[in-house]
Amino acid sequence: MTMFAKSSRCHLSHLLLVVMCLSLSPHAYASTVTAEVDALIDAGTPPDGVMFELISGDPQTSQWATPLLRKLRNRLQKRYPGLDVVVVSHGSEQFQLLAGREGEQPQAIAGLRELAGEGMHVHVCGVHSSWRNVSEDKYADFVDVSPSGPAQINDYRALDYHRIMLRKPQ
């Protein structure tokens, strides 16, 4: 075995150990999202926009995502007033936004409605909706049903929006 191969294997082992330790940390993910937002704020130049992608099977997604979205959006817009911030939901959590389910998580849904009223676009996936025979008119009035969540994400990426995956903090 060459010295280079031993060195590469050693570096790879160290990298793997660091990644494993970070993944075990209960705050690793929250720190990553916060670090991403911090980096955007510290850059000094506003991005063209920020898109939070949300895909979760958690039945309580709205309860943790709404305050997190508000906090992150407020931090970004404090640094960059007028920055466009959007959210695209394309997992089973999107069905928490059905008009008939607003009473299940009233505070969280009211918070999302308020964010939408303040200009944050809230998109859900029409394809996923069609798989469950849910029509556009079944969603809360502040929700935009995009033909496809992944296509909506690609549209924002084509506009140079910075994409941040939003997952439940541990």
C-alpha positions as CSV (number, residue, x, y, z in Angstrom):
1,M,0.0,0.0,0.0
2,T,1.4,3.4,-0.9
3,M,1.8,6.2,1.5
4,F,-0.9,8.2,-0.4
5,A,-3.4,5.3,-0.1
6,K,-2.7,5.1,3.7
7,S,-3.1,8.9,4.0
8,S,-6.3,8.9,2.0
9,R,-7.8,6.1,4.0
10,C,-6.8,7.9,7.3
11,H,-8.4,11.1,6.1
12,L,-11.5,9.3,5.0
13,S,-11.8,7.5,8.4
14,H,-11.5,10.9,10.2
15,L,-14.1,12.5,8.0
16,L,-16.5,9.6,8.5
17,L,-16.0,9.8,12.3
18,V,-16.8,13.5,12.3
19,V,-19.9,13.0,10.2
20,M,-21.1,10.2,12.5
21,C,-20.5,12.4,15.6
22,L,-22.4,15.3,14.0
23,S,-25.3,13.1,13.1
24,L,-25.6,11.8,16.7
25,S,-25.7,15.4,18.1
26,P,-29.3,16.3,18.8
27,H,-28.7,19.9,17.6
28,A,-26.7,19.0,14.5
29,Y,-29.5,19.6,12.1
30,A,-30.8,22.8,13.7
31,S,-27.2,24.0,13.7
32,T,-26.8,23.2,10.0
33,V,-30.0,25.2,9.1
34,T,-29.0,28.0,11.3
35,A,-25.5,28.0,9.9
36,E,-26.9,28.1,6.4
37,V,-29.0,31.2,7.3
38,D,-26.0,32.7,9.1
39,A,-23.9,32.3,6.0
40,L,-26.5,34.0,3.8
41,I,-26.7,36.9,6.3
42,D,-22.9,37.2,6.7
43,A,-22.4,37.1,2.9
44,G,-23.4,40.8,2.8
45,T,-25.0,40.3,-0.6
46,P,-28.7,39.3,-0.7
47,P,-29.6,36.1,-2.5
48,D,-32.2,36.4,-5.3
49,G,-34.5,34.7,-2.9
50,V,-34.7,31.9,-0.4
51,M,-36.7,28.7,-0.8
52,F,-37.3,26.4,2.2
53,E,-38.1,22.9,1.0
54,L,-40.2,20.9,3.4
55,I,-40.8,17.2,3.0
56,S,-41.8,15.3,6.2
57,G,-44.0,12.5,7.3
58,D,-44.4,14.1,10.7
59,P,-48.1,14.6,11.5
60,Q,-47.2,17.6,13.6
61,T,-45.0,19.3,11.0
62,S,-46.9,22.6,11.0
63,Q,-46.4,22.9,14.8
64,W,-42.6,22.9,14.6
65,A,-42.1,24.3,11.0
66,T,-44.2,27.4,11.4
67,P,-42.2,29.0,14.2
68,L,-39.0,27.9,12.6
69,L,-40.0,29.4,9.3
70,R,-41.0,32.7,11.0
71,K,-37.7,32.9,12.9
72,L,-35.5,32.2,9.9
73,R,-37.5,34.4,7.6
74,N,-37.4,37.3,10.1
75,R,-33.6,37.0,10.4
76,L,-33.1,37.0,6.7
77,Q,-35.5,39.9,6.1
78,K,-34.0,41.9,8.9
79,R,-30.6,41.7,7.1
80,Y,-32.2,42.0,3.6
81,P,-35.5,43.8,3.7
82,G,-37.8,42.8,0.9
83,L,-36.0,39.4,0.4
84,D,-38.5,37.0,-1.2
85,V,-38.8,33.9,1.1
86,V,-41.0,31.0,0.0
87,V,-41.8,27.4,1.2
88,V,-42.5,24.4,-0.9
89,S,-44.0,21.4,0.8
90,H,-44.2,18.2,-1.1
91,G,-44.5,15.4,1.4
92,S,-47.4,14.0,3.4
93,E,-47.2,17.1,5.7
94,Q,-48.8,19.2,2.9
95,F,-52.2,17.6,3.8
96,Q,-52.1,19.3,7.2
97,L,-52.9,22.4,5.1
98,L,-56.3,21.2,4.0
99,A,-59.0,23.7,4.8
100,G,-61.0,21.0,6.7
101,R,-58.0,20.3,8.9
102,E,-57.2,23.8,10.1
103,G,-58.7,23.1,13.5
104,E,-56.2,20.3,14.2
105,Q,-53.3,22.7,14.6
106,P,-55.0,26.1,14.7
107,Q,-52.1,28.1,16.1
108,A,-49.6,26.7,13.6
109,I,-51.9,27.1,10.6
110,A,-52.8,30.6,11.7
111,G,-49.1,31.4,11.8
112,L,-48.6,30.1,8.3
113,R,-51.6,32.1,7.1
114,E,-50.0,35.2,8.7
115,L,-46.7,34.5,7.0
116,A,-48.5,34.1,3.7
117,G,-50.3,37.4,4.4
118,E,-46.9,39.0,4.9
119,G,-45.8,37.9,1.4
120,M,-44.3,34.4,2.0
121,H,-45.6,32.0,-0.7
122,V,-46.7,28.6,0.6
123,H,-46.7,26.0,-2.2
124,V,-47.8,22.3,-2.1
125,C,-47.5,19.6,-4.7
126,G,-50.4,19.0,-7.0
127,V,-49.1,15.6,-8.1
128,H,-49.0,14.4,-4.5
129,S,-52.5,15.8,-4.1
130,S,-53.8,13.9,-7.2
131,W,-52.4,10.7,-5.8
132,R,-54.9,11.1,-2.8
133,N,-57.7,12.6,-5.0
134,V,-57.4,16.0,-3.2
135,S,-58.4,18.9,-5.4
136,E,-56.9,22.4,-5.2
137,D,-60.0,23.9,-3.7
138,K,-59.7,21.6,-0.6
139,Y,-56.6,23.5,0.7
140,A,-56.6,26.5,2.9
141,D,-57.1,29.8,1.0
142,F,-53.4,30.9,1.5
143,V,-52.0,27.8,-0.1
144,D,-50.8,27.7,-3.7
145,V,-51.1,24.2,-5.3
146,S,-48.3,23.9,-7.8
147,P,-48.7,21.4,-10.6
148,S,-45.6,19.6,-9.1
149,G,-43.6,20.4,-6.0
150,P,-40.3,19.3,-7.5
151,A,-41.0,21.4,-10.6
152,Q,-41.8,24.4,-8.4
153,I,-38.5,23.8,-6.6
154,N,-36.7,23.7,-9.9
155,D,-38.4,26.9,-11.0
156,Y,-37.1,28.7,-8.0
157,R,-33.6,27.2,-8.4
158,A,-33.7,28.5,-12.0
159,L,-34.4,32.0,-10.5
160,D,-31.2,31.5,-8.3
161,Y,-33.2,31.1,-5.1
162,H,-31.1,29.6,-2.3
163,R,-32.5,26.3,-1.3
164,I,-32.6,25.2,2.3
165,M,-34.0,21.8,3.4
166,L,-36.2,22.2,6.5
167,R,-36.4,19.2,8.7
168,K,-37.7,18.7,12.2
169,P,-35.1,19.8,14.8
170,Q,-34.1,17.0,17.2
